[in-house]
Amino acid sequence: MNCVIEGSCIKVFGKAVHALSRIGDELWLDPMVKGLALRSVSSALSAYGGFLFSPLFFQQYSLRSLSEQHRQAIKCKVLMKSVLSLFRCLTSIERSVQECHISITTPTDRVMIQFICRHGITKTHNLSFQESEAVEAMFATHLCPNVLKAPARLLGDMVAHFPVFQEEITLSTTPLKVCLRNYQEGGKGHMKMTCTEMSLHPDEFDHFQIGEDSDITFCLKELRGILSFAASHCLPVSVHFGAAGNPVCFSVKDEVVDATVVLATLNNSESRGPPQPETPAPATPRCADAAVLPVGVCEEHERVLSSQGSPEWIHPLPRISGPTRLCEAEECASTTATPASTKICSLLFKALSSEEEDDEDDGCTARLPVLARYSDEDENDEDYPARSSTVRVEF
Amino acid sequence: MKFRGKIIDVACLNHFSRVVTTISRLTKTCVLRLTPDHLFFILSGKVSNGGVSMWCELLQVNFFDEYQMDGVSSEFNEICLEVSPENLSRALKTVQSAKSVKIKLTKKHCPCLTITAELPTLSSISRVVTHDVPVDVVPRSLWHEFKEPSVPDFDVSIYLPPLKTMKNVVDRMKNLSNFLVMEANMNGDMNLKIQTDLVSVTTHFRDLGNPPWGGDTSQDGAASQSRDPEDMAEVRVDIRKLQQFLVGQQVNPSRAMCNLVHQNVVHLVLLHEDVSLQYFLPAVA
């Protein structure tokens, strides 16, 4: 994959990296026909962020170089820290960088990010990547009973009232008003924290559809990134959500960028158990289970068992039988933090990407060995290729 | 016990927030004492905070458009609350653009100072933001700890150099030593000195001027008049506490002065139009 970003778009790209850096420690680069997707997943698998840049965003965009026509475009992940450090100071980038070239090529085994700056300076950064299948959270926004569309600054201004260290907030909606307040876990120690609450009138939203009253609690830190992105581009933010326990999806769209953040929400009906990471689409923030989109009651009971840490629970596996059931499995499955479960997660993710790119798919079975390697490497940090970022300044 | 205050003026709100922010930089918790005419932020000198004490006095009428309070009893018409000024400061900072801000003493899960702000919006309906800042009521038996400190029987009283300059000097010195000696005389000279095994650094300030106390505050009037103007009074203080004081100052005061009791205490006094701040730094061995 080769692409060139020019001028002010570099800052937009940088802002997307900033937003994703709030979510996870790794950045997935997913070049597709419909554009380059940047994705990140939180380590607890409770948040997902994805920014899709259409080919129009780039001055040049090609999936494969001439020498690589026979291969598929490489999908990989890099350390978020490495990429973030390149785009950290957006104001200086805006001032001095004229073009940004990004390419992923196998001969060098590196993602090359090159900044063509003013005064004839070229900065080249080579980041090692790890080949990895794309990750994506499946979220059926059309099934959500509640949809809000807020003008650009509204949500950003609202969350500014919460202190920076506030972990989670609760969004309560009724047909008459929308209320945001900070969420505090029980316990005497937290009695001494400031409680902040604010309410918004339906008229303040561009679109206000509340099918059912709901009270959802989700992580604020992970949300701030996309709100800041929306505010800086004056784009409205769409919020799709349902009852507590179902994930909430924040999305921002314009002609060239499509950004989505999916966050798990706390399931109020269940008692708090020990932290259990679960897959993103039905995932939970650190504790309790999350129910997912329209699933029967029996599903929830099964998930209760899983959250209590039963490692033998491999219920999702039978569901991941054929491609047609993959989406459903994605939505329904949830796992505990065992090696088996990371395999399941990667199976789900992998299955999804093969679902998406049928044109490039060589067949599920051919991909499975890649998965096993992924999950193994996940457990064993030493296998991760050593980071090297070389900067060459040319005059 | 009741308290209800309302600020409408943007400048007053801004000023009040800045005062609270300054206090928050000086101490993690303090006592807010409310009387019919004044608000006081008080930190009493205790071993736990290194003997440092602070007294900040605000004239209520200069900030609040509405101010009503009912104290503990008619005889003791005051309210004393222990509060974290940082919580207050954070709550006030976010509502700087509000049309009005109300501060009330309420009882939620615990006694709280509830800050309710009405924010302007494009539509006719205002947005309301509420912050419940938890507080502790200080029982009357402890009120004696929070009385106005008397001006000490100082040896030297001198105007401070520009606080920003002082801050820069103290910042650099902090890297070299934990203790700093402040010395000054009645001739407008002040020195800030540090001394370590390897190095000693002194910064000299001249022609600062001495406030005309006129002997009415000094009990021993005769002694201070006979004092040689070149005689330096010195106090060795913890440099971090001094730096904390200087870092917190956001607004240039109309008057800034310092009273030194030789090898005893440094009494810093800042006067703004409607706020006065006193800070006591004890001498360290």
Interface residues (C-beta under 8 A of the other chain):
Chain A: A160 H161 P163 M191 K192 M193 T194 C195 T196 E197 M198 S199 L200 H201 D203 E204
Chain B: S84 N87 R90 A91 T94 V95 K108 H109 C110 C112 T121 L122 S123 I125 R127 V128 V129 T130 H131 D132 V133 P134
